[in-house]
Amino acid sequence: MINIIEFINKKSLTLASINAIKESDIIISYNYDFEKVKDLVNQQSEVFFIENIEEDLNINACELALSKSFEGKNVSLISNEYLKFGFNSLIYQIASKYSEKVDIKIYPTVSAINYTSSIVGSPLDDVAIINFANPLIPFSELELKIKNALKSNYILAIHNPLYNEELFNRFKEISLEILAEDTLIASVNIEDNSKEIIKLVDLDTTLKSSFLIVGNKFTYQEDNLMITPRSYMIKNDIISYTREFFEKYLNNESPCGLDYDCDYLPCHKELEACDYCYCPFYPCGESSTGGKWIKDKNVWDCQECIWIHTESADKCIREKFDKIFTEVEDLNLKKEELLRIRRECLFKTK
């Protein structure tokens, strides 16, 4: 029996993985990683150390684990999840050389991406994970992965971002071609649980980072946390001013573009259009465009949301909104459809 246990630190171990360590006849591990779990190891267990983080030594470790398993021993291979080389796929590749069968069990622990996410706040939505520390993968493949992830609005998580400075710099170049300069990035050092939230344009090799999380178009910062919102619907009573505005909208009596007759113009900075003076998505409850809750008042404040008042957003919204909006009550009755329109137009125009 061979147990594969790749972990971040002792806190990330599951009960099942702890029991597997305790029940092992043989432990094979990097010295540094063994120190983190040595108090869990049975005193009767035999321990073999891998002295350096090198691929050929990992191969030797897997060969040793297989030979001991063929002798009927219960073996645990233990390593750190975010190291350059791990055991998970390697053990299967090497085991395929032999006709003798061996039971291999991988014990999932708290993954690096989930562990890092908990330090940062709640940055994850759909996520792509790339490890920069694999010397066998060509730059061309990594560049393609980076481009596709960013263009698709994935959260992009990067293991070992500083493993290769040339690749790191190329990653920044690609990101700036696709994303806005103020896109949020969390840099996390897993060794001491420290984090820094910066803008893409400020990304450089001076960061002490074992993990990067690149936000998408909806990610925002609140206090010292990075948040990527999950969709949820807030239905509320339609107030009289909103009702009056959208009744005029249905009768083609509301403004298109800037309303120069309005006494409150300009009511927002960088105002380009007044088509949705009253937001059809209110309250969205989502802060990526600048809105926020007024503390302890249960009131959503849109004052800092400029996106809804840009020409590009208004054009995108109107094309879709007019197809489903037939009566004022649709602001609540069709809230799910409206929020899909909001997200689609945000993706296209933000």
LUMMARDO-245178 format. One record per atom (N, C-alpha, C): residue in three letters; x, y negated, z negated. Coordinates in steps of 0.001 Angstrom, whole numbers, padded with zeros to 6 digits, always signed. Layout:
ALAXYZ ...
***
This chain:
MET+000840+001188+000000 MET+000000+000000+000000 MET+000883-001250+000000 ILE+000564-002184+000894 ILE+001286-003461+000923 ILE+000286-004590+000719 ASN+000560-005433-000272 ASN-000257-006608-000533 ASN+000481-007848-000026 ILE-000211-008689+000716 ILE+000362-009945+001196 ILE-000283-011082+000411 ILE+000548-011849-000296 ILE+000036-012947-001120 ILE+000813-014207-000759 GLU+000179-015103-000047 GLU+000780-016394+000297 GLU-000014-017469-000435 PHE+000668-018321-001175 PHE-000033-019232-002075 PHE+000664-020586-002101 ILE-000002-021577-002676 ILE+000567-022911-002839 ILE+001305-023008-004170 ASN+000594-022739-005232 ASN+001189-022692-006553 ASN+000343-021754-007405 LYS+000698-021619-008640 LYS+000014-020654-009499 LYS-001473-020949-009619 LYS-001840-022234-009617 LYS-003246-022599-009739 LYS-004071-022167-008532 SER-003424-021956-007406 SER-004158-021594-006192 SER-004412-020093-006072 LEU-003859-019300-006979 LEU-004060-017847-006931 LEU-005477-017473-007350 THR-006020-016473-006689 THR-007322-015933-007083 THR-007116-014815-008106 LEU-008208-014413-008758 LEU-008126-013323-009730 LEU-007681-012037-009055 ALA-008172-011785-007848 ALA-007798-010566-007123 ALA-006300-010552-006804 SER-005754-011702-006396 SER-004325-011741-006058 SER-003469-011599-007323 ILE-003925-012154-008430 ILE-003204-011998-009697 ILE-003168-010529-010107 ASN-004295-009843-009983 ASN-004343-008417-010331 ASN-003443-007593-009418 ALA-003379-007963-008130 ALA-002518-007239-007186 ALA-001051-007370-007597 ILE-000660-008560-008039 ILE+000719-008766-008499 ILE+000998-007898-009726 LYS+000070-007908-010674 LYS+000257-007152-011920 LYS+000347-005654-011683 GLU-000344-005165-010653 GLU-000406-003718-010396 GLU+000673-003227-009437 SER+001563-004102-009008 SER+002569-003734-008004 SER+003734-002972-008628 ASP+004200-001960-007891 ASP+005437-001261-008286 ASP+006656-002061-007848 ILE+006510-002751-006721 ILE+007638-003488-006144 ILE+007162-004876-005735 ILE+007968-005885-006064 ILE+007711-007267-005656 ILE+008843-007701-004710 ILE+008469-008253-003559 ILE+009454-008820-002631 ILE+009074-010281-002439 SER+010011-011196-002736 SER+009636-012598-002742 SER+010866-013487-002597 TYR+010637-014713-002182 TYR+011668-015729-002299 TYR+011881-016012-003783 ASN+013126-016259-004137 ASN+013455-016522-005529 ASN+012617-017674-006087 TYR+012515-018761-005310 TYR+011787-019948-005744 TYR+010317-019640-005991 ASP+009705-018845-005121 ASP+008292-018504-005278 ASP+008080-017528-006435 PHE+009023-016606-006617 PHE+008912-015645-007716 PHE+008868-016358-009062 GLU+009619-017440-009203 GLU+009641-018181-010460 GLU+008250-018680-010850 LYS+007419-018954-009842 LYS+006077-019482-010112 LYS+005129-018413-010649 VAL+005447-017125-010385 VAL+004508-016055-010770 VAL+005153-014990-011647 LYS+006378-015195-012074 LYS+007112-014120-012755 LYS+006432-013666-014039 ASP+005693-014559-014705 ASP+005014-014161-015936 ASP+003829-013243-015659 LEU+003427-013120-014374 LEU+002328-012224-014003 LEU+002830-010831-013621 VAL+004134-010701-013444 VAL+004708-009453-012926 VAL+004888-008436-014044 ASN+004476-007222-013759 ASN+004672-006110-014694 ASN+006170-005899-014918 GLN+006577-005729-016166 GLN+008001-005577-016482 GLN+008603-004333-015856 GLN+007768-003360-015522 GLN+008259-002145-014886 GLN+008417-002295-013368 SER+007966-003415-012831 SER+008058-003617-011383 SER+009500-003890-010978 GLU+009865-003356-009821 GLU+011180-003630-009258 GLU+011068-004850-008346 VAL+012015-005790-008461 VAL+011927-007049-007732 VAL+013084-007165-006744 PHE+012750-007495-005492 PHE+013750-007773-004452 PHE+013578-009221-004011 PHE+014696-009948-003922 PHE+014635-011363-003576 PHE+015064-011601-002128 ILE+014354-012529-001487 ILE+014773-013048-000183 ILE+015506-014344-000478 GLU+016772-014421-000121 GLU+017597-015537-000573 GLU+017402-016804+000254 ASN+017122-016673+001549 ASN+016998-017847+002414 ASN+015713-017788+003222 ILE+015251-018968+003634 ILE+014043-019045+004454 ILE+014456-018891+005914 GLU+014604-017660+006356 GLU+015005-017398+007736 GLU+014163-016256+008285 GLU+013873-016334+009575 GLU+012990-015346+010195 GLU+013539-013930+010089 ASP+014849-013745+010322 ASP+015383-012386+010301 ASP+015323-011774+008907 LEU+015443-012626+007870 LEU+015328-012111+006509 LEU+013887-011715+006204 ASN+012917-012431+006751 ASN+011525-012033+006587 ASN+011262-010701+007268 ILE+011875-010501+008414 ILE+011744-009211+009107 ILE+012309-008107+008239 ASN+013487-008347+007656 ASN+014091-007346+006767 ASN+013199-007076+005560 ALA+012570-008135+005036 ALA+011674-007964+003888 ALA+010483-007093+004263 CYS+009930-007299+005455 CYS+008799-006483+005905 CYS+009225-005035+006121 GLU+010412-004841+006676 GLU+010925-003467+006867 GLU+011081-002776+005516 LEU+011604-003509+004527 LEU+011764-002947+003183 LEU+010412-002604+002590 ALA+009449-003488+002740 ALA+008108-003248+002202 ALA+007489-002010+002834 LEU+007657-001853+004128 LEU+007100-000684+004815 LEU+007773+000602+004348 SER+009101+000571+004228 SER+009802+001792+003811 SER+009388+002208+002399 LYS+009228+001236+001503 LYS+008805+001553+000144 LYS+007349+002020+000103 SER+006536+001449+000968 SER+005134+001871+001032 SER+005023+003292+001548 PHE+005869+003659+002517 PHE+005875+005033+003033 PHE+006259+006035+001945 GLU+006964+005539+000917 GLU+007338+006394-000219 GLU+006221+006482-001262 GLY+005096+005789-000989 GLY+003962+005843-001902 GLY+003941+004723-002923 LYS+004784+003722-002746 LYS+004846+002603-003688 LYS+003796+001542-003347 ASN+003356+000831-004376 ASN+002447-000308-004209 ASN+003306-001578-004168 VAL+003380-002213-002990 VAL+004321-003304-002749 VAL+003562-004617-002557 SER+004096-005691-003144 SER+003534-007023-002901 SER+004601-007924-002282 LEU+004264-008498-001134 LEU+005083-009514-000486 LEU+004515-010873-000858 ILE+005317-011716-001503 ILE+004813-012981-002037 ILE+005613-014134-001437 SER+004901-015119-000894 SER+005585-016294-000349 SER+004687-017517-000439 ASN+005287-018660-000197 ASN+004556-019918-000231 ASN+003882-020153+001112 GLU+002608-020553+001095 GLU+001830-020643+002339 GLU+002374-021666+003313 TYR+002929-022772+002829 TYR+003334-023809+003756 TYR+004811-023718+004149 LEU+005486-022600+003815 LEU+006848-022401+004295 LEU+006846-022161+005802 LYS+008036-022275+006378 LYS+008166-022137+007827 LYS+007731-020754+008286 PHE+008142-019728+007568 PHE+007828-018370+007969 PHE+007002-017683+006883 GLY+005987-016962+007280 GLY+005171-016204+006343 GLY+005149-014741+006738 PHE+004359-013963+006011 PHE+004333-012526+006230 PHE+003071-012027+006934 ASN+002004-012823+006950 ASN+000691-012312+007343 ASN+000687-011577+008674 SER+001069-012249+009744 SER+001034-011590+011052 SER+002269-010724+011267 LEU+003385-011137+010670 LEU+004646-010415+010879 LEU+004562-008968+010415 ILE+003926-008722+009278 ILE+003858-007359+008756 ILE+003102-006433+009709 TYR+002052-006959+010363 TYR+001313-006134+011330 TYR+002148-005866+012574 GLN+002895-006863+013016 GLN+003716-006685+014207 GLN+004792-005623+013976 ILE+005401-005642+012806 ILE+006464-004681+012520 ILE+005892-003306+012220 ALA+004752-003261+011522 ALA+004129-001967+011197 ALA+003725-001206+012459 SER+003464-001937+013539 SER+003035-001279+014784 SER+004150-000448+015413 LYS+005387-000586+014924 LYS+006494+000224+015443 LYS+006415+001675+014968 TYR+005671+001910+013893 TYR+005703+003203+013221 TYR+004403+003973+013425 SER+004543+005291+013549 SER+003352+006135+013699 SER+002669+006368+012362 GLU+003429+006303+011289 GLU+002846+006491+009962 GLU+002000+005275+009590 LYS+000818+005526+009116 LYS-000102+004443+008776 LYS+000153+003946+007352 VAL-000067+002663+007176 VAL+000076+002064+005851 VAL-001093+001111+005626 ASP-001608+001124+004417 ASP-002677+000181+004073 ASP-002068-001191+003801 ILE-002582-002195+004489 ILE-002128-003568+004309 ILE-003321-004410+003887 LYS-003174-005134+002789 LYS-004258-005987+002318 LYS-003742-007409+002117 ILE-004407-008342+002775 ILE-004066-009756+002607 ILE-004999-010354+001557 TYR-004397-010957+000546 TYR-005180-011585-000510 TYR-005262-013090-000248 PRO-006427-013570+000159 PRO-006542-015018+000381 PRO-006491-015767-000940 THR-005731-016836-000954 THR-005704-017733-002103 THR-006283-019070-001637 VAL-006261-020069-002493 VAL-006695-021393-002055 VAL-005725-021858-000974 SER-006219-022103+000227 SER-005358-022413+001360 SER-004732-023789+001212 ALA-003654-024007+001948 ALA-002966-025300+001900 ALA-003888-026436+002319 ILE-004725-026189+003332 ILE-005597-027257+003808 ILE-006642-027613+002757 ASN-007218-026634+002093 ASN-008210-026920+001051 ASN-007561-027524-000194 TYR-006380-027029-000527 TYR-005670-027570-001683 TYR-005309-029038-001438 THR-004784-029312-000249 THR-004405-030682+000102 THR-005624-031584+000142 SER-006705-031075+000707 SER-007943-031849+000786 SER-008418-032286-000584 SER-008292-031406-001578 SER-008762-031743-002924 SER-007936-032863-003554 ILE-006683-032996-003133 ILE-005825-034074-003632 ILE-006214-035396-002993 VAL-006592-035332-001713 VAL-006858-036540-000918 VAL-008234-037119-001201 GLY-009209-036267-001469 GLY-010597-036703-001659 GLY-011520-035706-001004 SER-012139-036106+000090 SER-012968-035193+000886 SER-012801-035552+002361 PRO-011612-035258+002932 PRO-011320-035713+004288 PRO-011760-034776+005398 LEU-012220-033577+005074 LEU-012411-032563+006107 LEU-013813-032579+006704 ASP-013838-032367+007987 ASP-015054-032028+008729 ASP-014635-030836+009581 ASP-014949-030784+010858 ASP-014341-029775+011716 ASP-012855-030095+011813 VAL-012006-029081+011622 VAL-010584-029349+011451 VAL-009743-028428+012325 ALA-008672-028997+012884 ALA-007653-028229+013594 ALA-006372-028291+012772 ILE-005687-027158+012644 ILE-004481-027082+011820 ILE-003310-026651+012695 ILE-002229-027430+012654 ILE-001046-027132+013457 ILE+000171-027118+012546 ASN+001032-026113+012735 ASN+002280-026027+011976 ASN+003422-026466+012879 PHE+004120-027542+012480 PHE+005226-028051+013293 PHE+006507-027240+013093 ALA+006493-026285+012171 ALA+007732-025587+011818 ALA+007806-024198+012437 ASN+007399-024084+013685 ASN+007549-022814+014388 ASN+008439-023044+015606 PRO+009715-022669+015520 PRO+010662-022984+016589 PRO+010399-022222+017888 LEU+009550-021214+017850 LEU+009287-020426+019052 LEU+008188-021028+019930 ILE+007462-022017+019393 ILE+006393-022643+020175 ILE+006965-023863+020894 PRO+006844-023928+022208 PRO+007409-025066+022955 PRO+006647-026354+022696 PHE+007348-027470+022878 PHE+006737-028780+022702 PHE+005492-028943+023562 SER+005540-028425+024770 SER+004413-028602+025696 SER+003124-028023+025122 GLU+003221-026884+024434 GLU+002033-026268+023831 GLU+001550-027087+022639 LEU+002483-027535+021816 LEU+002101-028342+020663 LEU+001477-029669+021092 GLU+002032-030292+022122 GLU+001471-031548+022625 GLU+000039-031345+023109 LEU-000209-030236+023807 LEU-001553-029943+024301 LEU-002526-029756+023144 LYS-002094-029063+022101 LYS-002947-028858+020934 LYS-003276-030187+020253 ILE-002258-031022+020104 ILE-002469-032324+019464 ILE-003466-033159+020264 LYS-003251-033250+021575 LYS-004123-034060+022430 LYS-005569-033565+022379 ASN-005757-032263+022516 ASN-007123-031719+022533 ASN-007833-031929+021206 ALA-007108-031759+020107 ALA-007716-031951+018782 ALA-008146-033397+018586 LEU-007275-034331+018932 LEU-007577-035744+018707 LEU-008669-036239+019645 LYS-008646-035808+020903 LYS-009674-036234+021850 LYS-011050-035688+021471 SER-011073-034562+020781 SER-012335-033929+020399 SER-012846-034407+019048 ASN-012162-035366+018451 ASN-012578-035952+017174 ASN-012474-034970+016007 TYR-011598-033985+016140 TYR-011309-033116+015011 TYR-010520-033876+013948 ILE-010669-033472+012698 ILE-009667-033798+011702 ILE-008449-032949+012051 LEU-007274-033569+012089 LEU-006062-032831+012431 LEU-005184-032716+011197 ALA-004912-031490+010796 ALA-004034-031237+009650 ALA-002731-030653+010165 ILE-001617-031161+009645 ILE-000303-030743+010140 ILE+000557-030251+008990 HIS+000928-028966+009065 HIS+001914-028398+008156 HIS+003306-028871+008555 ASN+004154-029091+007592 ASN+005571-029374+007843 ASN+005780-030444+008915 PRO+005173-031602+008773 PRO+005216-032609+009841 PRO+006616-033128+010143 LEU+007534-033063+009166 LEU+008869-033626+009345 LEU+009916-032571+009665 TYR+009472-031383+010013 TYR+010408-030303+010347 TYR+011278-030675+011538 ASN+010696-031350+012518 ASN+011429-031750+013716 ASN+011118-033222+013987 GLU+012103-034091+013833 GLU+011860-035527+013964 GLU+011392-035906+015365 GLU+011944-035249+016379 GLU+011528-035553+017752 GLU+010051-035232+017951 LEU+009614-034092+017435 LEU+008209-033711+017556 LEU+007325-034666+016763 PHE+007774-035050+015573 PHE+007026-035999+014753 PHE+006798-037308+015507 ASN+007861-037829+016116 ASN+007754-039088+016858 ASN+006847-038945+018070 ARG+006916-037786+018722 ARG+006036-037550+019874 ARG+004581-037455+019428 PHE+004362-036838+018284 PHE+003013-036768+017722 PHE+002450-038165+017490 LYS+003268-039063+016947 LYS+002799-040429+016704 LYS+002478-041130+018027 GLU+003315-040945+019032 GLU+003071-041554+020342 GLU+001739-041091+020926 ILE+001513-039785+020885 ILE+000269-039227+021420 ILE-000930-039772+020657 SER-000800-039810+019340 SER-001904-040275+018500 SER-002273-041719+018820 LEU-001262-042562+019029 LEU-001530-043972+019325 LEU-002128-044158+020709 GLU-001908-043192+021610 GLU-002534-043243+022935 GLU-004029-042927+022853 ILE-004429-042149+021852 ILE-005803-041639+021778 ILE-006617-042324+020687 LEU-005990-042613+019552 LEU-006702-043128+018388 LEU-006427-044609+018167 ALA-007270-045236+017383 ALA-007047-046623+016988 ALA-005872-046703+016020 GLU-005186-047839+016040 GLU-004018-048012+015174 GLU-004360-047911+013698 ASP-005600-048254+013344 ASP-005982-048234+011930 ASP-006599-046902+011499 THR-006472-045865+012336 THR-006925-044534+011928 THR-006228-044125+010638 LEU-006983-043595+009696 LEU-006416-043237+008392 LEU-005687-041900+008439 ILE-004549-041862+007764 ILE-003776-040629+007628 ILE-003400-040451+006166 ALA-003609-039248+005655 ALA-003178-038923+004299 ALA-001889-038116+004378 SER-000880-038581+003675 SER+000389-037870+003563 SER+000469-037276+002164 VAL+000661-035962+002097 VAL+000624-035277+000797 VAL+001909-034488+000592 ASN+002493-034637-000577 ASN+003615-033806-000995 ASN+003071-032769-001974 ILE+002969-031548-001513 ILE+002336-030501-002327 ILE+003169-030172-003563 GLU+004478-030426-003497 GLU+005334-030089-004631 GLU+004923-030834-005903 ASP+004579-032104-005763 ASP+004219-032878-006959 ASP+002793-033430-006904 ASN+001994-032948-005928 ASN+000586-033359-005776 ASN+000437-034861-005524 SER+001464-035498-004999 SER+001375-036925-004712 SER+000785-037155-003326 LYS+000166-038309-003146 LYS-000438-038621-001852 LYS-000263-040083-001544 GLU-000340-040384-000257 GLU-000321-041768+000211 GLU-001262-041847+001400 ILE-002174-042812+001369 ILE-003101-043009+002485 ILE-002652-044238+003255 ILE-002346-044029+004531 ILE-001800-045098+005354 ILE-002568-045177+006667 LYS-002248-046181+007472 LYS-002794-046297+008816 LYS-001829-045659+009807 LEU-002376-045158+010905 LEU-001570-044482+011911 LEU-000372-045321+012346 VAL-000582-046594+012548 VAL+000495-047451+013044 VAL+001662-047518+012069 ASP+001432-047234+010793 ASP+002474-047315+009769 ASP+003162-045976+009513 LEU+002794-044955+010248 LEU+003361-043621+010048 LEU+004830-043603+010450 ASP+005711-043098+009573 ASP+007128-042975+009936 ASP+007760-041834+009162 THR+009022-041570+009446 THR+009704-040396+008898 THR+010199-040595+007468 THR+009952-041748+006885 THR+010366-041957+005496 THR+009392-041323+004507 LEU+008241-040869+004996 LEU+007255-040241+004117 LEU+007798-038937+003547 LYS+007561-038719+002267 LYS+007895-037437+001653 LYS+006664-036553+001749 SER+006545-035907+002902 SER+005279-035246+003203 SER+005491-033792+003596 SER+004720-032912+002969 SER+004673-031523+003404 SER+003405-031234+004193 PHE+002495-032224+004225 PHE+001211-032012+004883 PHE+000640-033371+005273 LEU+000136-033478+006490 LEU-000577-034673+006934 LEU-002011-034304+007272 ILE-002939-035196+006933 ILE-004324-035051+007384 ILE-004683-036317+008147 VAL-004962-036155+009439 VAL-005302-037280+010305 VAL-006817-037394+010368 GLY-007345-038517+009945 GLY-008789-038711+009949 GLY-009354-038837+011356 ASN-010672-038695+011471 ASN-011315-038905+012773 ASN-011994-040279+012791 LYS-012854-040516+013762 LYS-013448-041844+013933 LYS-014389-042229+012796 PHE-014800-041262+012000 PHE-015757-041539+010939 PHE-015107-041604+009556 THR-013829-041286+009474 THR-013134-041241+008188 THR-012920-042648+007642 TYR-013141-042810+006356 TYR-012930-044111+005726 TYR-012253-043928+004370 GLN-011764-045022+003824 GLN-011103-044995+002520 GLN-011972-045670+001487 GLU-012089-045028+000344 GLU-012798-045628-000783 GLU-011924-045479-002008 ASP-011555-046619-002596 ASP-010557-046634-003661 ASP-009281-045992-003111 ASN-008768-044978-003762 ASN-007559-044329-003250 ASN-007876-042939-002718 LEU-009073-042804-002156 LEU-009513-041518-001609 LEU-009832-041653-000128 MET-009656-040568+000599 MET-009970-040527+002020 MET-011201-039639+002196 ILE-012239-040197+002828 ILE-013527-039523+002932 ILE-013929-039405+004402 THR-014308-038206+004819 THR-014962-038018+006112 THR-016394-037604+005807 PRO-017365-038453+006128 PRO-018738-038206+005665 PRO-019389-037006+006332 ARG-020204-036312+005581 ARG-021098-035291+006111 ARG-022460-035945+006303 SER-023159-035544+007343 SER-024443-036179+007643 SER-025495-035825+006594 TYR-026212-036815+006150 TYR-027396-036576+005339 TYR-028391-037683+005626 MET-029666-037369+005467 MET-030718-038308+005845 MET-031310-038982+004619 ILE-031432-040296+004711 ILE-032099-041071+003666 ILE-033321-041719+004299 LYS-034481-041286+003869 LYS-035708-041907+004368 LYS-036184-042932+003345 ASN-036630-044064+003835 ASN-037074-045112+002922 ASN-038305-045806+003497 ASP-038956-046550+002676 ASP-040111-047311+003153 ASP-039644-048356+004167 ILE-040429-048525+005215 ILE-040098-049507+006242 ILE-040590-050870+005760 ILE-039656-051781+005488 ILE-040043-053072+004930 ILE-040708-053933+006003 SER-041411-054964+005570 SER-042224-055775+006480 SER-041389-056440+007573 TYR-040193-056933+007232 TYR-039360-057604+008231 TYR-038902-056612+009308 THR-038557-055397+008883 THR-038149-054376+009844 THR-039323-054000+010743 ARG-040467-053814+010134 ARG-041661-053458+010905 ARG-041977-054542+011942 GLU-041917-055789+011521 GLU-042209-056896+012439 GLU-041212-056934+013599 PHE-039918-056713+013275 PHE-038893-056750+014319 PHE-039122-055659+015360 PHE-039399-054434+014898 PHE-039518-053330+015857 PHE-040868-053309+016566 GLU-041866-053942+016019 GLU-043100-054157+016790 GLU-042816-055077+017973 LYS-042013-056117+017735 LYS-041608-056990+018835 LYS-040724-056238+019827 TYR-039879-055365+019301 TYR-038996-054564+020154 TYR-039825-053730+021128 LEU-040880-053079+020619 LEU-041738-052243+021466 LEU-042481-053071+022509 ASN-042702-054332+022210 ASN-043392-055228+023156 ASN-042409-056037+024011 ASN-041120-055634+023958 ASN-040076-056332+024720 ASN-039985-057812+024356 GLU-040208-058118+023096 GLU-040158-059510+022635 GLU-038952-059772+021737 SER-038152-058752+021473 SER-036970-058932+020630 SER-035783-059350+021497 PRO-034741-059911+020888 PRO-033635-060459+021680 PRO-032786-059376+022352 CYS-032193-059741+023472 CYS-031154-058948+024123 CYS-029904-059829+024173 GLY-028811-059301+023689 GLY-027625-060137+023586 GLY-027727-061052+022385 LEU-027072-062181+022429 LEU-027093-063125+021307 LEU-028392-063928+021291 ASP-028961-064047+020114 ASP-030195-064813+019941 ASP-029839-066237+019520 TYR-029673-067114+020511 TYR-029230-068480+020231 TYR-030299-069317+019520 ASP-031524-068818+019495 ASP-032594-069545+018818 ASP-032685-069214+017330 CYS-031895-068225+016908 CYS-031969-067783+015513 CYS-031274-068784+014598 ASP-031931-069148+013509 ASP-031377-070112+012562 ASP-030170-069563+011803 TYR-030016-068219+011811 TYR-028960-067616+011013 TYR-027714-067287+011839 LEU-027744-067595+013132 LEU-026604-067292+013995 LEU-025416-068206+013646 PRO-024181-067672+013483 PRO-023840-066250+013508 PRO-023930-065652+012105 CYS-024597-064533+011967 CYS-024778-063915+010646 CYS-023670-062913+010329 HIS-022900-062532+011343 HIS-021792-061594+011141 HIS-020558-062103+011857 LYS-019399-061664+011416 LYS-018165-061965+012133 LYS-018165-061198+013461 GLU-017553-061760+014454 GLU-017374-061104+015756 GLU-018708-060619+016321 LEU-019752-061378+016134 LEU-021083-061004+016602 LEU-021157-061093+018132 GLU-021615-060005+018772 GLU-021725-059969+020232 GLU-023157-059780+020712 ALA-024005-059202+019880 ALA-025366-058904+020315 ALA-026303-058833+019124 CYS-027545-059236+019359 CYS-028567-059234+018303 CYS-029681-058231+018597 ASP-029433-057309+019532 ASP-030469-056361+019940 ASP-031026-055581+018756 TYR-030168-055274+017782 TYR-030601-054511+016614 TYR-030280-055313+015361 CYS-030910-056497+015304 CYS-030763-057343+014118 CYS-031154-056546+012881 TYR-032200-055753+012989 TYR-032576-054784+011955 TYR-032177-053414+012463 CYS-031324-052749+011716 CYS-030703-051511+012194 CYS-031715-050368+012242 PRO-031821-049661+013379 PRO-032757-048541+013473 PRO-032321-047324+012654 PHE-031078-047339+012156 PHE-030554-046197+011400 PHE-030573-046453+009893 TYR-031085-047594+009500 TYR-031008-048000+008093 TYR-031878-047113+007195 PRO-031356-046709+006032 PRO-029953-046793+005647 PRO-029220-045548+006110 CYS-028068-045712+006741 CYS-027315-044533+007202 CYS-026571-043877+006045 GLY-026227-044650+005015 GLY-025521-044085+003862 GLY-024115-043634+004191 GLU-023529-044185+005247 GLU-022240-043702+005744 GLU-021330-044896+005979 SER-020171-044906+005325 SER-019364-046121+005200 SER-018327-046342+006286 SER-018268-045477+007302 SER-017185-045602+008272 SER-017274-046870+009100 THR-018466-047489+009179 THR-018597-048730+009945 THR-018650-049968+009046 GLY-018475-049787+007761 GLY-018381-050933+006864 GLY-019498-051071+005849 GLY-020574-050302+005983 GLY-021659-050371+005013 GLY-021260-049769+003679 LYS-022021-050115+002640 LYS-021713-049559+001317 LYS-022936-049710+000415 TRP-022975-048896-000621 TRP-024017-049032-001628 TRP-023691-050192-002560 ILE-024679-050978-002882 ILE-024531-051958-003953 ILE-024650-051187-005267 LYS-023618-051222-006056 LYS-023527-050361-007234 LYS-024730-050534-008155 ASP-025302-049369-008512 ASP-026373-049281-009505 ASP-027683-049943-009075 LYS-027806-050306-007793 LYS-029015-050971-007312 LYS-029807-050105-006334 ASN-029210-048991-005877 ASN-029841-048129-004885 ASN-030222-048910-003623 VAL-029341-049842-003252 VAL-029554-050661-002058 VAL-028338-050506-001150 TRP-028607-050228+000132 TRP-027526-050083+001108 TRP-027243-051442+001745 ASP-025979-051877+001661 ASP-025564-053198+002135 ASP-024875-053064+003491 CYS-025441-053682+004533 CYS-024912-053603+005902 CYS-024114-054836+006311 GLN-023878-055742+005399 GLN-023291-057028+005764 GLN-021972-056874+006519 GLU-021157-055895+006131 GLU-019842-055736+006753 GLU-019848-054779+007937 CYS-021007-054298+008348 CYS-021089-053396+009503 CYS-021193-054234+010775 ILE-020132-054277+011534 ILE-020089-055068+012766 ILE-020436-054220+013980 TRP-020195-052911+013884 TRP-020339-052023+015044 TRP-021706-052147+015717 ILE-022773-052173+014938 ILE-024129-052205+015494 ILE-024381-053493+016281 HIS-023541-054496+016095 HIS-023719-055792+016767 HIS-022709-056028+017893 THR-022089-054944+018373 THR-021196-055061+019529 THR-021964-054713+020801 GLU-021551-055277+021911 GLU-022240-055027+023179 GLU-022179-053553+023571 SER-021022-052933+023396 SER-020869-051531+023803 SER-021777-050615+023001 ALA-021867-050868+021675 ALA-022737-050041+020839 ALA-024199-050253+021206 ASP-024595-051516+021375 ASP-026000-051807+021697 ASP-026428-051171+023007 LYS-025549-051211+023988 LYS-025872-050609+025285 LYS-026065-049100+025152 CYS-025142-048460+024440 CYS-025228-047006+024254 CYS-026488-046634+023477 ILE-026781-047369+022406 ILE-027947-047078+021571 ILE-029238-047257+022367 ARG-029350-048362+023085 ARG-030599-048673+023794 ARG-030938-047592+024827 GLU-029928-047072+025517 GLU-030163-046047+026542 GLU-030833-044817+025948 LYS-030500-044484+024729 LYS-031013-043265+024109 LYS-032202-043546+023198 PHE-032118-044648+022472 PHE-033154-045026+021509 PHE-034504-045243+022197 ASP-034500-045916+023324 ASP-035759-046241+024016 ASP-036492-045007+024524 LYS-035761-043892+024668 LYS-036386-042664+025162 LYS-037198-041949+024082 ILE-036882-042198+022819 ILE-037575-041471+021746 ILE-038407-042385+020853 PHE-038167-043691+020921 PHE-038830-044624+020005 PHE-040127-045131+020637 THR-041254-044680+020084 THR-042562-045064+020649 THR-043440-045796+019649 GLU-043133-045674+018355 GLU-043884-046374+017324 GLU-042960-046635+016145 VAL-043276-047619+015357 VAL-042393-048042+014275 VAL-042133-046905+013287 GLU-043131-046059+013066 GLU-042970-044968+012103 GLU-041886-043979+012533 ASP-041485-044018+013813 ASP-040414-043131+014284 ASP-039099-043395+013561 LEU-038938-044581+012976 LEU-037718-044874+012225 LEU-037517-043884+011087 ASN-038626-043342+010569 ASN-038542-042288+009562 ASN-038826-040911+010147 LEU-039856-040830+010988 LEU-040274-039535+011515 LEU-039200-038883+012381 LYS-038403-039696+013064 LYS-037373-039179+013968 LYS-035968-039536+013478 LYS-035809-039577+012176 LYS-034533-039992+011579 LYS-033388-039066+011993 GLU-033646-037772+012057 GLU-032593-036826+012439 GLU-032095-037122+013855 GLU-033020-037334+014789 GLU-032637-037658+016160 GLU-031893-038990+016220 LEU-032340-039951+015425 LEU-031694-041257+015419 LEU-030252-041170+014915 LEU-030032-040363+013891 LEU-028676-040233+013366 LEU-027759-039517+014353 ARG-028314-038611+015165 ARG-027516-037994+016227 ARG-027117-039039+017270 ILE-028059-039937+017599 ILE-027748-041019+018534 ILE-026642-041902+017962 ARG-026765-042224+016686 ARG-025746-043058+016039 ARG-024370-042417+016146 ARG-024291-041147+015822 ARG-022987-040470+015851 ARG-022429-040395+017268 GLU-023292-040090+018225 GLU-022839-040003+019612 GLU-022296-041337+020089 CYS-022999-042408+019776 CYS-022560-043739+020226 CYS-021322-044211+019447 LEU-021235-043830+018180 LEU-020017-044138+017439 LEU-018814-043481+018083 PHE-018966-042221+018451 PHE-017859-041468+019064 PHE-017419-042118+020374 LYS-018388-042643+021117 LYS-018072-043229+022420 LYS-017500-044648+022324 THR-017888-045390+021300 THR-017586-046826+021300 THR-016695-047308+020175 LYS-016522-046516+019136 LYS-015754-047002+017966 LYS-014240-046889+018202 
***
